């Protein structure tokens, strides 16, 4: 189990925490989940160990952009029509606070913000 834990720690180095998302960041969630999972003193069953390796391999493929490289995109837009930078802005804590302070609808704020950029 120690080998799996070390592998997860190496994986976390590939997955930086996004400061713009604070509590909603997947990397932060992943760190907390790994801490909780490996903190328990009981020995895992073989099935638990296989599941840990399977999860590790899946997360590692995501961190290494395996599928992004295997299936390259030819357009830079998303399903929303926004660029990656615009999507990142919309998911930031600042934008969410702006939405709450304006008491406006999500879409009206998104469109006004994207037209400024």
C-alpha positions in Angstrom: 0.0 0.0 0.0 3.0 2.3 0.6 3.9 2.0 -3.1 0.4 3.2 -4.1 0.6 6.1 -1.7 3.9 7.2 -3.1 2.5 7.0 -6.6 -0.4 9.2 -5.6 2.0 11.7 -4.1 3.9 11.8 -7.4 0.6 12.3 -9.2 -0.3 15.3 -7.0 2.8 17.0 -8.3 1.3 17.0 -11.8 -1.9 18.4 -10.5 -1.5 22.0 -9.2 -4.1 23.7 -7.1 -6.0 26.5 -8.9 -6.1 29.4 -6.5 -9.0 31.1 -8.4 -11.4 28.3 -7.3 -10.5 27.9 -3.6 -12.9 25.3 -2.2 -14.2 24.1 -5.6 -10.8 23.1 -7.0 -10.5 19.4 -8.0 -6.8 19.2 -7.1 -7.6 20.4 -3.5 -10.4 17.8 -3.3 -8.1 15.1 -4.6 -5.4 15.9 -2.0 -8.0 15.8 0.8 -9.5 12.5 -0.5 -6.0 10.8 -0.7 -5.2 12.0 2.8 -8.5 10.5 4.1 -8.1 7.3 2.2 -4.5 6.5 3.2 -4.9 7.7 6.8 -6.8 4.6 7.9 -4.5 2.1 9.7 -6.4 -1.0 8.5 -4.9 -3.1 5.7 -6.9 -3.0 2.5 -8.2 -6.1 0.7 -6.8 -7.1 -2.7 -9.9 -5.7 -4.3 -9.4 -2.3 -2.6 -5.8 -2.2 -3.7 -6.8 -3.0 -7.3 -9.4 -0.2 -7.2 -6.7 2.2 -5.9 -4.4 1.3 -8.8 -7.3 1.6 -11.3 -8.2 5.0 -10.0 -4.5 6.1 -10.0 -4.1 5.0 -13.6 -7.3 7.0 -14.6 -6.2 10.1 -12.8 -2.7 9.8 -14.3 -4.1 9.6 -17.8 -6.0 12.8 -17.2 -3.0 14.6 -15.7 -0.8 13.5 -18.7 -3.4 14.7 -21.2 -3.5 11.2 -22.7 -6.9 11.5 -24.3 -6.3 15.1 -25.4 -3.2 14.0 -27.3 -4.9 10.9 -28.6 -7.9 12.8 -29.9 -6.7 16.3 -30.8 -9.2 19.1 -31.1 -9.2 21.2 -34.3 -11.3 24.1 -33.0 -10.6 26.3 -30.0 -14.1 26.9 -28.9 -16.3 24.9 -26.5 -19.9 23.8 -26.5 -20.7 27.2 -25.1 -18.8 29.0 -27.8 -16.4 30.5 -25.3 -12.6 30.1 -25.3 -10.8 28.2 -22.6 -9.7 31.5 -21.0 -13.2 32.8 -20.9 -14.4 29.5 -19.3 -11.7 29.8 -16.7 -12.8 33.4 -15.9 -16.4 32.3 -15.5 -15.4 29.5 -13.1 -13.3 31.8 -10.9 -14.4 32.9 -7.4 -14.3 36.5 -8.4 -16.9 36.0 -11.1 -19.2 34.0 -8.8 -19.0 36.9 -6.2 -19.7 39.3 -9.0 -22.8 37.3 -9.9 -24.0 37.3 -6.3 -23.4 41.0 -5.8 -25.2 42.0 -9.0 -28.2 39.8 -8.4 -28.3 39.3 -12.2 -28.8 36.2 -14.2 -25.9 34.0 -15.0 -26.2 34.3 -18.7 -26.6 38.0 -18.8 -23.4 38.4 -16.7 -21.5 35.9 -18.9 -22.4 37.7 -22.1 -21.6 41.1 -20.8 -18.3 39.9 -19.4 -17.2 38.1 -22.6 -18.1 41.0 -24.8 -15.7 43.2 -22.7 -12.8 40.7 -23.5 
